[in-house]
Amino acid sequence: MWGGIVFSCLVVGASTLLAVAGLLLVRRFVDHAYLKSHHEVAGYLLSVIGTLYAVLLAFVVVDAQSNVQQARQNAEAEANSVVDIFHYAGWFPDKTRQAVRALCLEYVTAVVDEEWEAMEAFRHSPKAATRLHHLWQTVRQYEPGTEGQKAAYAAMLAEIGELGDARRDRLLANRNGVSPLLWSVIVAGGVLTIVFTYFFGLDNLASQVLMTALVAITLSLNIFLVAAYTYPFAGDFKISPDAFLFDQFIFKELMKADMAAPG
């Protein structure tokens, strides 16, 4: 987390320094009176450009935040499906129940210990995929006898399907970031907006430097926000595996209680 904050400060600081350096360079080589002659037209055009760019940037930021929220909800739904499968196994005979619950615990452990870190490099955990496959096999080989077992079996099959779908959605969500074309538009729009402020020539240079720096800081912060939310399971601001950690804790406690139960 702190590494991401330090990096963001460096990016914002470097962007601001470049923006101010460009302004000072223009003010040094371009006549002040010539710049002032552009104020009337430049003011209207900057308003148009700024508004269009603000709309684009706001849309991208909101979309990125929505994707992160959707990815978080999907990960929680995946964890909920594992919990439901674990509990539905309570209707099955001891051997099948223990096998299903053990696979549930192994699956969430693989997700927490291996897959969450693997998603940083846009990979997945073969162990988690294998445990999910074994879960399918274990349930498919079981033949329910009582009405309660049949109902639990049907519900478990549905949950395993939802679990597999949620896992695929989670892995895909970490690959579908902002396209290179959109990134080029965002960066180019920010640079052009800053450059447009150079067409103004205030009598007080310090005030203009301050205003240009504030514009650069605002734009770079928003662009960094897009970058931070591009990949929901990678980076310093990634989604944490809290739901799976909670599953892991519940499964261990319930399995201990199950083993300690008489008979």
C-alpha positions as CSV (number, residue, x, y, z in Angstrom):
1,M,0.0,0.0,0.0
2,W,2.7,2.5,1.0
3,G,4.7,1.6,-2.1
4,G,1.7,2.6,-4.2
5,I,1.2,5.9,-2.4
6,V,4.9,6.8,-2.8
7,F,4.7,5.9,-6.5
8,S,1.6,8.0,-7.0
9,C,3.3,10.9,-5.3
10,L,6.3,10.5,-7.6
11,V,4.1,10.3,-10.7
12,V,2.1,13.4,-9.7
13,G,5.2,15.3,-8.7
14,A,7.0,14.5,-12.0
15,S,3.9,15.4,-14.0
16,T,3.5,18.7,-12.2
17,L,7.2,19.6,-12.6
18,L,7.1,18.9,-16.3
19,A,3.9,21.1,-16.7
20,V,5.5,24.0,-14.8
21,A,8.8,23.6,-16.7
22,G,6.9,23.8,-20.0
23,L,5.1,27.0,-18.8
24,L,8.4,28.6,-17.8
25,L,9.9,27.7,-21.1
26,V,7.1,29.3,-23.0
27,R,7.1,32.4,-20.9
28,R,10.9,32.8,-21.5
29,F,10.8,32.6,-25.2
30,V,7.3,34.0,-26.1
31,D,6.5,37.6,-25.6
32,H,4.1,38.4,-22.7
33,A,2.0,40.8,-24.7
34,Y,1.6,38.2,-27.5
35,L,0.3,35.7,-25.0
36,K,-2.2,38.2,-23.5
37,S,-3.6,38.8,-27.0
38,H,-4.9,35.2,-27.0
39,H,-6.8,35.5,-23.8
40,E,-10.3,36.1,-25.2
41,V,-10.3,33.2,-27.7
42,A,-8.1,30.9,-25.6
43,G,-10.4,31.2,-22.7
44,Y,-13.4,29.9,-24.6
45,L,-11.4,27.1,-26.3
46,L,-9.9,26.0,-23.0
47,S,-13.3,25.8,-21.5
48,V,-14.5,23.6,-24.3
49,I,-11.4,21.3,-24.3
50,G,-11.5,21.1,-20.5
51,T,-15.2,20.2,-20.4
52,L,-14.8,17.5,-23.1
53,Y,-11.7,16.0,-21.4
54,A,-13.4,16.2,-17.9
55,V,-16.3,14.2,-19.3
56,L,-14.1,11.6,-20.8
57,L,-11.9,11.3,-17.7
58,A,-14.9,11.1,-15.4
59,F,-16.5,8.4,-17.5
60,V,-13.3,6.3,-17.5
61,V,-12.8,6.7,-13.7
62,V,-16.4,5.8,-12.9
63,D,-16.2,2.8,-15.3
64,A,-12.9,1.6,-13.7
65,Q,-14.4,2.0,-10.2
66,S,-17.5,0.1,-11.3
67,N,-15.4,-2.7,-12.6
68,V,-13.5,-3.0,-9.3
69,Q,-16.8,-3.0,-7.4
70,Q,-18.2,-5.7,-9.7
71,A,-15.0,-7.8,-9.3
72,R,-15.3,-7.5,-5.5
73,Q,-18.9,-8.6,-5.5
74,N,-18.1,-11.5,-7.9
75,A,-15.2,-12.7,-5.6
76,E,-17.6,-12.5,-2.6
77,A,-20.2,-14.5,-4.6
78,E,-17.5,-17.1,-5.4
79,A,-16.7,-17.4,-1.7
80,N,-20.4,-17.7,-0.8
81,S,-20.8,-20.5,-3.2
82,V,-18.0,-22.5,-1.6
83,V,-19.7,-22.0,1.8
84,D,-23.0,-23.2,0.5
85,I,-21.4,-26.3,-1.0
86,F,-19.7,-27.0,2.3
87,H,-23.0,-26.8,4.2
88,Y,-25.0,-28.8,1.6
89,A,-22.5,-31.6,2.1
90,G,-24.0,-32.0,5.6
91,W,-26.8,-34.1,4.0
92,F,-24.4,-36.6,2.5
93,P,-22.9,-39.8,4.1
94,D,-19.7,-39.4,6.1
95,K,-17.3,-40.4,3.4
96,T,-18.8,-38.1,0.8
97,R,-19.4,-35.3,3.3
98,Q,-15.8,-35.3,4.4
99,A,-14.4,-35.5,0.9
100,V,-16.5,-32.5,-0.3
101,R,-15.7,-30.4,2.8
102,A,-12.0,-31.2,2.5
103,L,-12.0,-30.1,-1.1
104,C,-13.8,-26.9,-0.2
105,L,-11.1,-26.1,2.4
106,E,-8.3,-27.0,-0.1
107,Y,-9.9,-24.8,-2.8
108,V,-10.1,-21.7,-0.7
109,T,-6.6,-22.3,0.7
110,A,-5.2,-22.6,-2.8
111,V,-7.0,-19.4,-3.8
112,V,-5.6,-17.5,-0.8
113,D,-2.1,-18.9,-0.7
114,E,-1.4,-19.3,-4.4
115,E,-4.0,-17.8,-6.8
116,W,-4.2,-14.3,-5.2
117,E,-0.5,-13.8,-5.6
118,A,-0.5,-15.4,-9.1
119,M,-3.1,-12.9,-10.3
120,E,-0.5,-10.2,-9.8
121,A,1.2,-11.7,-12.8
122,F,-2.1,-12.3,-14.5
123,R,-1.9,-16.1,-14.0
124,H,-4.0,-18.6,-12.1
125,S,-3.4,-21.4,-9.6
126,P,-3.4,-24.9,-11.2
127,K,-4.0,-26.3,-7.7
128,A,-7.2,-24.3,-7.3
129,A,-8.4,-25.4,-10.7
130,T,-7.6,-29.1,-9.9
131,R,-9.5,-28.9,-6.6
132,L,-12.5,-27.5,-8.4
133,H,-12.3,-30.3,-10.9
134,H,-12.0,-32.9,-8.2
135,L,-15.0,-31.3,-6.5
136,W,-17.1,-31.8,-9.6
137,Q,-15.9,-35.5,-9.8
138,T,-16.7,-36.2,-6.2
139,V,-20.2,-34.8,-6.4
140,R,-20.9,-36.4,-9.8
141,Q,-20.0,-39.9,-8.5
142,Y,-22.4,-39.6,-5.6
143,E,-25.9,-41.1,-5.9
144,P,-28.3,-39.5,-3.4
145,G,-30.8,-41.8,-1.7
146,T,-33.2,-39.8,0.5
147,E,-35.3,-36.9,-0.6
148,G,-33.2,-34.6,1.5
149,Q,-30.0,-35.8,-0.2
150,K,-31.6,-35.3,-3.6
151,A,-32.6,-31.8,-2.8
152,A,-29.1,-31.0,-1.4
153,Y,-27.5,-32.7,-4.4
154,A,-29.4,-30.6,-6.9
155,A,-28.6,-27.4,-5.0
156,M,-25.0,-28.3,-4.7
157,L,-24.7,-28.9,-8.4
158,A,-26.1,-25.5,-9.0
159,E,-23.6,-23.9,-6.6
160,I,-20.7,-25.7,-8.1
161,G,-21.7,-24.3,-11.5
162,E,-21.9,-20.8,-10.0
163,L,-18.6,-21.3,-8.3
164,G,-16.9,-22.2,-11.6
165,D,-18.5,-19.3,-13.4
166,A,-17.5,-16.8,-10.7
167,R,-13.9,-18.1,-10.7
168,R,-13.7,-17.6,-14.5
169,D,-15.2,-14.1,-14.1
170,R,-12.6,-13.3,-11.4
171,L,-9.7,-14.4,-13.6
172,L,-11.0,-12.6,-16.6
173,A,-11.7,-9.4,-14.7
174,N,-8.0,-9.1,-13.9
175,R,-7.1,-9.2,-17.6
176,N,-9.6,-6.8,-19.1
177,G,-8.0,-3.4,-18.3
178,V,-8.2,-0.1,-20.1
179,S,-7.3,-0.5,-23.7
180,P,-4.0,1.0,-25.1
181,L,-6.0,3.2,-27.5
182,L,-8.0,4.6,-24.6
183,W,-4.9,5.1,-22.6
184,S,-3.3,7.1,-25.4
185,V,-6.4,9.3,-25.6
186,I,-6.4,9.9,-21.9
187,V,-2.7,10.8,-21.7
188,A,-2.8,12.9,-24.9
189,G,-5.9,14.7,-23.7
190,G,-4.2,15.5,-20.4
191,V,-1.0,16.8,-22.1
192,L,-3.0,19.0,-24.5
193,T,-5.1,20.4,-21.7
194,I,-1.9,21.5,-19.9
195,V,-0.3,22.9,-23.1
196,F,-3.4,25.0,-23.7
197,T,-2.8,26.8,-20.4
198,Y,0.4,28.1,-21.9
199,F,-1.5,30.4,-24.2
200,F,-2.3,32.6,-21.3
201,G,0.1,35.3,-20.0
202,L,-0.7,36.6,-16.6
203,D,1.1,39.6,-15.3
204,N,1.9,37.7,-12.1
205,L,4.0,34.7,-13.2
206,A,3.9,33.0,-9.8
207,S,0.1,32.9,-9.9
208,Q,0.1,31.3,-13.3
209,V,2.7,28.8,-12.2
210,L,0.5,27.9,-9.2
211,M,-2.7,27.6,-11.4
212,T,-0.8,25.4,-13.9
213,A,0.5,23.2,-11.1
214,L,-2.9,22.7,-9.7
215,V,-4.3,21.8,-13.0
216,A,-1.5,19.3,-13.6
217,I,-2.0,17.8,-10.1
218,T,-5.7,17.4,-10.6
219,L,-5.3,15.7,-14.0
220,S,-2.5,13.4,-13.0
221,L,-4.3,12.3,-9.8
222,N,-7.3,11.3,-11.9
223,I,-5.2,9.5,-14.5
224,F,-3.4,7.7,-11.7
225,L,-6.8,6.7,-10.2
226,V,-7.7,5.1,-13.5
227,A,-4.3,3.2,-13.5
228,A,-4.9,2.0,-9.9
229,Y,-8.3,0.6,-10.7
230,T,-7.5,-0.9,-14.1
231,Y,-6.6,-4.3,-12.7
232,P,-8.7,-5.1,-9.6
233,F,-6.6,-8.0,-8.4
234,A,-3.1,-6.6,-9.1
235,G,-1.1,-3.7,-7.7
236,D,-1.0,-2.0,-4.3
237,F,-4.7,-1.2,-4.3
238,K,-5.9,-4.7,-5.3
239,I,-9.0,-6.4,-3.8
240,S,-8.1,-8.5,-0.7
241,P,-9.1,-12.1,-0.3
242,D,-11.0,-11.4,2.9
243,A,-14.1,-13.5,1.9
244,F,-11.9,-16.5,1.2
245,L,-10.0,-16.1,4.4
246,F,-13.3,-16.0,6.3
247,D,-14.3,-19.2,4.5
248,Q,-11.1,-20.8,5.5
249,F,-11.6,-19.9,9.1
250,I,-15.2,-21.2,9.1
251,F,-14.3,-24.5,7.4
252,K,-11.5,-25.3,9.8
253,E,-13.7,-24.6,12.9
254,L,-16.6,-26.6,11.6
255,M,-14.4,-29.5,10.6
256,K,-12.8,-29.5,14.0
257,A,-16.3,-29.6,15.6
258,D,-17.4,-32.3,13.2
259,M,-14.4,-34.5,14.1
260,A,-14.9,-33.9,17.9
261,A,-18.6,-34.8,17.7
262,P,-19.4,-38.2,19.3
263,G,-20.3,-41.1,17.0
